[in-house]
Amino acid sequence: MNILQSASFNRLERTLDAAVLRQTVSANNIANVDTPNFKRSDVVFEELLSQQMNSKTLTGRRTHPKHIPIGGGTSAVESKIVVDNNSVMNNNLNNVDIDAEMSLVAKNQLRYNVVAQQVTHDIRNIRTVIGGR
């Protein structure tokens, strides 16, 4: 069994991927703060993860490729980029608020740091178990 392919480690990996994507999207929003008709984008991940974790569907784990899959759907949640076309912030029809974007960047950085620390902690625990200390 591959320890790094567990469901919890997979969720941490997807959360880090979403944070990196969110940073890229925020940087794009900030770069286009003065671009006429630009519409800001956002990343949706936590809502999708929450929906999957709260769903009542049973999904079995396959330990061998020849095992019959149990349940439908995939266990990996992918983040999505959504564009906000409904709001207008400036007279040039741009909807990027630089203060809100900068606070989202700071929030995302904190989230990334926490998840990265958790991944480091999990890997350190695995190394301790393997080393027998």
Legacy VTK file of the C-alpha trace (Angstrom):
# vtk DataFile Version 3.0
C-alpha trace
ASCII
DATASET POLYDATA
POINTS 133 float
0.000 0.000 0.000
1.318 3.429 -0.913
1.030 5.678 2.147
1.185 8.864 0.105
-1.895 7.823 -1.899
-4.265 7.899 1.085
-7.482 9.906 0.941
-6.336 12.465 3.527
-2.992 13.030 1.815
-4.813 13.334 -1.528
-7.076 16.034 -0.040
-4.044 17.928 1.248
-2.427 17.709 -2.185
-5.582 19.015 -3.896
-5.827 21.832 -1.351
-2.266 22.900 -2.125
-3.039 22.744 -5.865
-6.103 24.941 -5.308
-4.048 27.448 -3.309
-1.459 27.681 -6.094
-4.214 28.164 -8.681
-5.894 30.776 -6.473
-2.595 32.660 -6.220
-2.236 32.645 -10.013
-5.812 33.852 -10.504
-5.397 36.603 -7.910
-2.156 37.745 -9.538
-3.992 37.932 -12.864
-6.795 39.954 -11.256
-4.315 42.369 -9.674
-2.369 42.738 -12.929
-5.588 43.709 -14.721
-6.918 46.118 -12.098
-6.893 49.010 -14.606
-7.826 47.048 -17.737
-11.149 48.237 -19.184
-13.940 45.614 -19.295
-11.856 43.056 -17.344
-13.889 40.719 -15.145
-12.245 39.198 -12.100
-11.978 35.460 -11.628
-12.093 33.347 -8.511
-11.302 29.730 -7.627
-13.971 27.423 -6.217
-12.551 24.487 -4.289
-13.621 24.410 -0.660
-17.306 24.317 -1.566
-16.757 21.392 -3.938
-14.703 19.539 -1.340
-17.370 20.105 1.300
-20.075 18.820 -1.040
-18.101 15.681 -1.769
-17.302 15.020 1.881
-20.956 15.504 2.886
-22.350 13.319 0.111
-23.890 10.056 1.182
-22.453 7.990 -1.641
-20.235 5.080 -0.742
-16.968 4.794 -2.604
-14.758 1.787 -2.053
-10.993 1.895 -2.094
-9.251 -0.359 -4.597
-6.014 -1.935 -3.428
-5.436 -3.735 -6.721
-6.229 -2.612 -10.294
-8.222 -5.791 -10.960
-10.640 -5.194 -8.076
-14.181 -4.187 -8.975
-14.795 -0.484 -8.251
-17.493 0.200 -5.653
-19.563 3.355 -5.928
-19.572 6.049 -8.534
-17.664 9.225 -8.893
-14.086 10.051 -8.325
-12.374 10.715 -5.030
-10.329 13.634 -6.353
-11.931 17.064 -6.193
-10.672 19.495 -8.815
-10.760 23.247 -8.330
-12.632 25.405 -10.836
-12.110 28.944 -12.036
-15.267 31.050 -12.163
-15.573 34.515 -13.687
-17.698 37.191 -11.995
-19.577 38.811 -14.881
-22.339 40.388 -12.779
-20.614 43.104 -10.779
-19.032 46.392 -11.858
-16.524 48.220 -9.674
-15.235 51.092 -11.863
-16.533 53.337 -14.625
-14.533 51.305 -17.167
-16.691 48.207 -16.372
-13.814 46.565 -14.499
-14.842 44.740 -11.308
-11.465 44.239 -9.581
-11.174 45.773 -6.099
-7.463 45.944 -5.297
-7.992 45.968 -1.519
-10.213 42.894 -1.633
-7.752 41.099 -3.914
-4.811 41.846 -1.634
-6.727 40.522 1.383
-7.583 37.367 -0.591
-3.891 36.941 -1.430
-2.978 37.210 2.274
-5.727 34.763 3.261
-4.621 32.332 0.577
-0.991 32.573 1.722
-2.014 31.705 5.286
-4.077 28.765 4.055
-1.177 27.512 1.929
1.251 27.752 4.858
-1.049 25.780 7.168
-1.595 22.993 4.640
2.104 22.856 3.748
2.938 22.511 7.459
0.406 19.673 7.741
1.951 17.867 4.766
5.412 18.300 6.302
4.128 16.965 9.625
2.534 13.914 7.985
5.679 13.095 6.003
7.825 13.546 9.114
5.570 11.091 10.974
5.863 8.564 8.140
9.655 8.900 8.159
9.674 8.365 11.934
7.607 5.188 11.595
9.807 3.871 8.806
12.961 4.699 10.766
11.631 2.964 13.879
12.421 5.771 16.282
LINES 1 134
133 0 1 2 3 4 5 6 7 8 9 10 11 12 13 14 15 16 17 18 19 20 21 22 23 24 25 26 27 28 29 30 31 32 33 34 35 36 37 38 39 40 41 42 43 44 45 46 47 48 49 50 51 52 53 54 55 56 57 58 59 60 61 62 63 64 65 66 67 68 69 70 71 72 73 74 75 76 77 78 79 80 81 82 83 84 85 86 87 88 89 90 91 92 93 94 95 96 97 98 99 100 101 102 103 104 105 106 107 108 109 110 111 112 113 114 115 116 117 118 119 120 121 122 123 124 125 126 127 128 129 130 131 132
